[in-house]
Amino acid sequence: MQSLHKIILAIGSNHNAESNIVLAKMKIQNLFKDVIFTEELWTDPIGLPEGTEPFLNCLAQGYTRHGLSQIKMGLKRLERECGNSKGKRSENIVALDVDVLLYGDEKLKEDDWNRPYVKKLMRQF
């Protein structure tokens, strides 16, 4: 039997943000064990042009027996279900972005760990 891995996800949206975050949370609760979420914070977009809509962000922490590649595929599917597409992204519209920050002992998305809102939200776990 595969061991249980701790997972931390960064969740963000700048289009229909409130409803997309609610939908993402519901689906994430079905994907992982013992999921808890941080509060949601509005932030200015990072690395996107001026005039891009602000983002609603939160973090999720849970546990999984699934492999990292399987998780990433499932999260991409979740993003598409919420209306994410390459076309919209090219217009700086992000219906949903879910990134794995931690899988077991492996830290991913190193730059994201340094973002002020991630540091603030991590204190809630």
PyMOL CGO cylinders between C-alpha atoms (Angstrom):
from pymol import cmd
from pymol.cgo import CYLINDER

trace = [
    CYLINDER, 0.00, 0.00, 0.00, 1.31, 3.44, -0.92, 0.3, 1, 1, 1, 1, 1, 1,
    CYLINDER, 1.31, 3.44, -0.92, 2.11, 5.82, 1.91, 0.3, 1, 1, 1, 1, 1, 1,
    CYLINDER, 2.11, 5.82, 1.91, 0.13, 8.94, 2.66, 0.3, 1, 1, 1, 1, 1, 1,
    CYLINDER, 0.13, 8.94, 2.66, 1.68, 12.19, 1.38, 0.3, 1, 1, 1, 1, 1, 1,
    CYLINDER, 1.68, 12.19, 1.38, 0.96, 15.64, 2.76, 0.3, 1, 1, 1, 1, 1, 1,
    CYLINDER, 0.96, 15.64, 2.76, -0.03, 18.06, 0.00, 0.3, 1, 1, 1, 1, 1, 1,
    CYLINDER, -0.03, 18.06, 0.00, -0.40, 21.84, -0.05, 0.3, 1, 1, 1, 1, 1, 1,
    CYLINDER, -0.40, 21.84, -0.05, -2.15, 23.57, -2.95, 0.3, 1, 1, 1, 1, 1, 1,
    CYLINDER, -2.15, 23.57, -2.95, -2.27, 27.22, -3.97, 0.3, 1, 1, 1, 1, 1, 1,
    CYLINDER, -2.27, 27.22, -3.97, -5.66, 28.14, -5.45, 0.3, 1, 1, 1, 1, 1, 1,
    CYLINDER, -5.66, 28.14, -5.45, -6.36, 31.38, -7.29, 0.3, 1, 1, 1, 1, 1, 1,
    CYLINDER, -6.36, 31.38, -7.29, -8.86, 32.97, -9.66, 0.3, 1, 1, 1, 1, 1, 1,
    CYLINDER, -8.86, 32.97, -9.66, -9.44, 36.39, -11.23, 0.3, 1, 1, 1, 1, 1, 1,
    CYLINDER, -9.44, 36.39, -11.23, -12.62, 35.55, -13.17, 0.3, 1, 1, 1, 1, 1, 1,
    CYLINDER, -12.62, 35.55, -13.17, -15.90, 34.66, -11.41, 0.3, 1, 1, 1, 1, 1, 1,
    CYLINDER, -15.90, 34.66, -11.41, -13.46, 34.27, -8.55, 0.3, 1, 1, 1, 1, 1, 1,
    CYLINDER, -13.46, 34.27, -8.55, -15.82, 33.64, -5.64, 0.3, 1, 1, 1, 1, 1, 1,
    CYLINDER, -15.82, 33.64, -5.64, -17.84, 30.95, -7.42, 0.3, 1, 1, 1, 1, 1, 1,
    CYLINDER, -17.84, 30.95, -7.42, -14.76, 29.32, -8.96, 0.3, 1, 1, 1, 1, 1, 1,
    CYLINDER, -14.76, 29.32, -8.96, -13.00, 29.14, -5.59, 0.3, 1, 1, 1, 1, 1, 1,
    CYLINDER, -13.00, 29.14, -5.59, -16.12, 27.59, -4.00, 0.3, 1, 1, 1, 1, 1, 1,
    CYLINDER, -16.12, 27.59, -4.00, -16.32, 25.01, -6.79, 0.3, 1, 1, 1, 1, 1, 1,
    CYLINDER, -16.32, 25.01, -6.79, -12.59, 24.26, -6.54, 0.3, 1, 1, 1, 1, 1, 1,
    CYLINDER, -12.59, 24.26, -6.54, -12.84, 23.74, -2.77, 0.3, 1, 1, 1, 1, 1, 1,
    CYLINDER, -12.84, 23.74, -2.77, -15.74, 21.31, -3.18, 0.3, 1, 1, 1, 1, 1, 1,
    CYLINDER, -15.74, 21.31, -3.18, -13.88, 19.26, -5.77, 0.3, 1, 1, 1, 1, 1, 1,
    CYLINDER, -13.88, 19.26, -5.77, -10.58, 19.34, -3.84, 0.3, 1, 1, 1, 1, 1, 1,
    CYLINDER, -10.58, 19.34, -3.84, -12.38, 17.98, -0.76, 0.3, 1, 1, 1, 1, 1, 1,
    CYLINDER, -12.38, 17.98, -0.76, -13.39, 14.98, -2.88, 0.3, 1, 1, 1, 1, 1, 1,
    CYLINDER, -13.39, 14.98, -2.88, -9.83, 14.43, -4.13, 0.3, 1, 1, 1, 1, 1, 1,
    CYLINDER, -9.83, 14.43, -4.13, -7.85, 14.51, -0.88, 0.3, 1, 1, 1, 1, 1, 1,
    CYLINDER, -7.85, 14.51, -0.88, -8.21, 13.31, 2.72, 0.3, 1, 1, 1, 1, 1, 1,
    CYLINDER, -8.21, 13.31, 2.72, -8.69, 15.64, 5.69, 0.3, 1, 1, 1, 1, 1, 1,
    CYLINDER, -8.69, 15.64, 5.69, -8.53, 18.84, 3.62, 0.3, 1, 1, 1, 1, 1, 1,
    CYLINDER, -8.53, 18.84, 3.62, -8.43, 22.19, 5.37, 0.3, 1, 1, 1, 1, 1, 1,
    CYLINDER, -8.43, 22.19, 5.37, -8.43, 25.58, 3.71, 0.3, 1, 1, 1, 1, 1, 1,
    CYLINDER, -8.43, 25.58, 3.71, -7.04, 28.95, 4.68, 0.3, 1, 1, 1, 1, 1, 1,
    CYLINDER, -7.04, 28.95, 4.68, -8.99, 32.16, 4.51, 0.3, 1, 1, 1, 1, 1, 1,
    CYLINDER, -8.99, 32.16, 4.51, -9.30, 33.77, 1.08, 0.3, 1, 1, 1, 1, 1, 1,
    CYLINDER, -9.30, 33.77, 1.08, -7.30, 36.89, 0.23, 0.3, 1, 1, 1, 1, 1, 1,
    CYLINDER, -7.30, 36.89, 0.23, -7.65, 39.33, -2.65, 0.3, 1, 1, 1, 1, 1, 1,
    CYLINDER, -7.65, 39.33, -2.65, -4.27, 40.19, -4.18, 0.3, 1, 1, 1, 1, 1, 1,
    CYLINDER, -4.27, 40.19, -4.18, -2.93, 42.20, -7.07, 0.3, 1, 1, 1, 1, 1, 1,
    CYLINDER, -2.93, 42.20, -7.07, -1.83, 40.03, -10.00, 0.3, 1, 1, 1, 1, 1, 1,
    CYLINDER, -1.83, 40.03, -10.00, 1.82, 38.98, -10.01, 0.3, 1, 1, 1, 1, 1, 1,
    CYLINDER, 1.82, 38.98, -10.01, 3.70, 38.95, -13.30, 0.3, 1, 1, 1, 1, 1, 1,
    CYLINDER, 3.70, 38.95, -13.30, 0.70, 40.05, -15.37, 0.3, 1, 1, 1, 1, 1, 1,
    CYLINDER, 0.70, 40.05, -15.37, 0.15, 43.39, -17.13, 0.3, 1, 1, 1, 1, 1, 1,
    CYLINDER, 0.15, 43.39, -17.13, -1.31, 46.42, -15.39, 0.3, 1, 1, 1, 1, 1, 1,
    CYLINDER, -1.31, 46.42, -15.39, -5.09, 46.42, -15.61, 0.3, 1, 1, 1, 1, 1, 1,
    CYLINDER, -5.09, 46.42, -15.61, -5.38, 42.67, -15.00, 0.3, 1, 1, 1, 1, 1, 1,
    CYLINDER, -5.38, 42.67, -15.00, -8.16, 41.86, -12.54, 0.3, 1, 1, 1, 1, 1, 1,
    CYLINDER, -8.16, 41.86, -12.54, -7.15, 41.06, -8.94, 0.3, 1, 1, 1, 1, 1, 1,
    CYLINDER, -7.15, 41.06, -8.94, -6.97, 37.46, -7.76, 0.3, 1, 1, 1, 1, 1, 1,
    CYLINDER, -6.97, 37.46, -7.76, -8.81, 35.70, -4.97, 0.3, 1, 1, 1, 1, 1, 1,
    CYLINDER, -8.81, 35.70, -4.97, -6.37, 33.23, -3.38, 0.3, 1, 1, 1, 1, 1, 1,
    CYLINDER, -6.37, 33.23, -3.38, -6.33, 30.57, -0.71, 0.3, 1, 1, 1, 1, 1, 1,
    CYLINDER, -6.33, 30.57, -0.71, -4.33, 27.49, 0.23, 0.3, 1, 1, 1, 1, 1, 1,
    CYLINDER, -4.33, 27.49, 0.23, -5.47, 23.93, 0.84, 0.3, 1, 1, 1, 1, 1, 1,
    CYLINDER, -5.47, 23.93, 0.84, -3.72, 21.26, 2.89, 0.3, 1, 1, 1, 1, 1, 1,
    CYLINDER, -3.72, 21.26, 2.89, -4.60, 17.60, 2.74, 0.3, 1, 1, 1, 1, 1, 1,
    CYLINDER, -4.60, 17.60, 2.74, -3.25, 14.09, 2.29, 0.3, 1, 1, 1, 1, 1, 1,
    CYLINDER, -3.25, 14.09, 2.29, -3.10, 11.71, -0.64, 0.3, 1, 1, 1, 1, 1, 1,
    CYLINDER, -3.10, 11.71, -0.64, -1.84, 8.30, -1.74, 0.3, 1, 1, 1, 1, 1, 1,
    CYLINDER, -1.84, 8.30, -1.74, -1.81, 9.38, -5.40, 0.3, 1, 1, 1, 1, 1, 1,
    CYLINDER, -1.81, 9.38, -5.40, 1.38, 10.11, -7.31, 0.3, 1, 1, 1, 1, 1, 1,
    CYLINDER, 1.38, 10.11, -7.31, 2.35, 13.68, -8.16, 0.3, 1, 1, 1, 1, 1, 1,
    CYLINDER, 2.35, 13.68, -8.16, 1.81, 13.33, -11.92, 0.3, 1, 1, 1, 1, 1, 1,
    CYLINDER, 1.81, 13.33, -11.92, -1.67, 11.87, -11.33, 0.3, 1, 1, 1, 1, 1, 1,
    CYLINDER, -1.67, 11.87, -11.33, -2.51, 14.79, -9.02, 0.3, 1, 1, 1, 1, 1, 1,
    CYLINDER, -2.51, 14.79, -9.02, -1.29, 17.38, -11.52, 0.3, 1, 1, 1, 1, 1, 1,
    CYLINDER, -1.29, 17.38, -11.52, -3.43, 15.83, -14.28, 0.3, 1, 1, 1, 1, 1, 1,
    CYLINDER, -3.43, 15.83, -14.28, -6.48, 15.89, -11.99, 0.3, 1, 1, 1, 1, 1, 1,
    CYLINDER, -6.48, 15.89, -11.99, -5.89, 19.52, -11.08, 0.3, 1, 1, 1, 1, 1, 1,
    CYLINDER, -5.89, 19.52, -11.08, -5.56, 20.53, -14.75, 0.3, 1, 1, 1, 1, 1, 1,
    CYLINDER, -5.56, 20.53, -14.75, -8.90, 18.83, -15.38, 0.3, 1, 1, 1, 1, 1, 1,
    CYLINDER, -8.90, 18.83, -15.38, -10.40, 20.77, -12.47, 0.3, 1, 1, 1, 1, 1, 1,
    CYLINDER, -10.40, 20.77, -12.47, -9.06, 24.04, -13.93, 0.3, 1, 1, 1, 1, 1, 1,
    CYLINDER, -9.06, 24.04, -13.93, -10.70, 23.26, -17.28, 0.3, 1, 1, 1, 1, 1, 1,
    CYLINDER, -10.70, 23.26, -17.28, -14.00, 22.36, -15.57, 0.3, 1, 1, 1, 1, 1, 1,
    CYLINDER, -14.00, 22.36, -15.57, -13.99, 25.86, -14.04, 0.3, 1, 1, 1, 1, 1, 1,
    CYLINDER, -13.99, 25.86, -14.04, -13.56, 27.45, -17.48, 0.3, 1, 1, 1, 1, 1, 1,
    CYLINDER, -13.56, 27.45, -17.48, -9.80, 27.79, -17.70, 0.3, 1, 1, 1, 1, 1, 1,
    CYLINDER, -9.80, 27.79, -17.70, -8.36, 27.78, -21.20, 0.3, 1, 1, 1, 1, 1, 1,
    CYLINDER, -8.36, 27.78, -21.20, -5.20, 28.85, -23.00, 0.3, 1, 1, 1, 1, 1, 1,
    CYLINDER, -5.20, 28.85, -23.00, -7.23, 31.39, -24.96, 0.3, 1, 1, 1, 1, 1, 1,
    CYLINDER, -7.23, 31.39, -24.96, -8.54, 33.06, -21.83, 0.3, 1, 1, 1, 1, 1, 1,
    CYLINDER, -8.54, 33.06, -21.83, -5.12, 32.93, -20.19, 0.3, 1, 1, 1, 1, 1, 1,
    CYLINDER, -5.12, 32.93, -20.19, -3.67, 34.78, -23.19, 0.3, 1, 1, 1, 1, 1, 1,
    CYLINDER, -3.67, 34.78, -23.19, -6.13, 37.57, -22.28, 0.3, 1, 1, 1, 1, 1, 1,
    CYLINDER, -6.13, 37.57, -22.28, -5.00, 37.43, -18.59, 0.3, 1, 1, 1, 1, 1, 1,
    CYLINDER, -5.00, 37.43, -18.59, -8.27, 35.80, -17.54, 0.3, 1, 1, 1, 1, 1, 1,
    CYLINDER, -8.27, 35.80, -17.54, -7.57, 33.00, -15.08, 0.3, 1, 1, 1, 1, 1, 1,
    CYLINDER, -7.57, 33.00, -15.08, -10.78, 31.19, -14.18, 0.3, 1, 1, 1, 1, 1, 1,
    CYLINDER, -10.78, 31.19, -14.18, -8.85, 28.87, -11.88, 0.3, 1, 1, 1, 1, 1, 1,
    CYLINDER, -8.85, 28.87, -11.88, -5.21, 28.14, -11.16, 0.3, 1, 1, 1, 1, 1, 1,
    CYLINDER, -5.21, 28.14, -11.16, -4.31, 25.32, -8.78, 0.3, 1, 1, 1, 1, 1, 1,
    CYLINDER, -4.31, 25.32, -8.78, -0.64, 24.64, -8.13, 0.3, 1, 1, 1, 1, 1, 1,
    CYLINDER, -0.64, 24.64, -8.13, 0.99, 22.00, -5.94, 0.3, 1, 1, 1, 1, 1, 1,
    CYLINDER, 0.99, 22.00, -5.94, 3.31, 23.76, -3.49, 0.3, 1, 1, 1, 1, 1, 1,
    CYLINDER, 3.31, 23.76, -3.49, 4.19, 20.72, -1.39, 0.3, 1, 1, 1, 1, 1, 1,
    CYLINDER, 4.19, 20.72, -1.39, 4.03, 17.00, -2.09, 0.3, 1, 1, 1, 1, 1, 1,
    CYLINDER, 4.03, 17.00, -2.09, 5.34, 14.92, 0.81, 0.3, 1, 1, 1, 1, 1, 1,
    CYLINDER, 5.34, 14.92, 0.81, 8.71, 16.47, 1.63, 0.3, 1, 1, 1, 1, 1, 1,
    CYLINDER, 8.71, 16.47, 1.63, 9.16, 17.97, -1.83, 0.3, 1, 1, 1, 1, 1, 1,
    CYLINDER, 9.16, 17.97, -1.83, 8.68, 21.73, -2.14, 0.3, 1, 1, 1, 1, 1, 1,
    CYLINDER, 8.68, 21.73, -2.14, 7.51, 22.77, -5.59, 0.3, 1, 1, 1, 1, 1, 1,
    CYLINDER, 7.51, 22.77, -5.59, 6.96, 26.22, -7.16, 0.3, 1, 1, 1, 1, 1, 1,
    CYLINDER, 6.96, 26.22, -7.16, 9.83, 27.70, -5.15, 0.3, 1, 1, 1, 1, 1, 1,
    CYLINDER, 9.83, 27.70, -5.15, 9.05, 31.27, -6.27, 0.3, 1, 1, 1, 1, 1, 1,
    CYLINDER, 9.05, 31.27, -6.27, 5.45, 30.97, -5.04, 0.3, 1, 1, 1, 1, 1, 1,
    CYLINDER, 5.45, 30.97, -5.04, 6.66, 30.20, -1.49, 0.3, 1, 1, 1, 1, 1, 1,
    CYLINDER, 6.66, 30.20, -1.49, 8.18, 33.71, -1.38, 0.3, 1, 1, 1, 1, 1, 1,
    CYLINDER, 8.18, 33.71, -1.38, 4.97, 35.51, -2.31, 0.3, 1, 1, 1, 1, 1, 1,
    CYLINDER, 4.97, 35.51, -2.31, 3.67, 37.60, 0.62, 0.3, 1, 1, 1, 1, 1, 1,
    CYLINDER, 3.67, 37.60, 0.62, 0.14, 36.16, 0.48, 0.3, 1, 1, 1, 1, 1, 1,
    CYLINDER, 0.14, 36.16, 0.48, 1.48, 32.56, 0.50, 0.3, 1, 1, 1, 1, 1, 1,
    CYLINDER, 1.48, 32.56, 0.50, 3.68, 33.33, 3.52, 0.3, 1, 1, 1, 1, 1, 1,
    CYLINDER, 3.68, 33.33, 3.52, 0.71, 34.92, 5.29, 0.3, 1, 1, 1, 1, 1, 1,
    CYLINDER, 0.71, 34.92, 5.29, -1.69, 32.07, 4.48, 0.3, 1, 1, 1, 1, 1, 1,
    CYLINDER, -1.69, 32.07, 4.48, 0.85, 29.35, 5.42, 0.3, 1, 1, 1, 1, 1, 1,
    CYLINDER, 0.85, 29.35, 5.42, 0.74, 30.62, 9.02, 0.3, 1, 1, 1, 1, 1, 1,
    CYLINDER, 0.74, 30.62, 9.02, -2.86, 29.37, 9.19, 0.3, 1, 1, 1, 1, 1, 1,
    CYLINDER, -2.86, 29.37, 9.19, -1.83, 25.69, 8.99, 0.3, 1, 1, 1, 1, 1, 1,
]
cmd.load_cgo(trace, "trace")
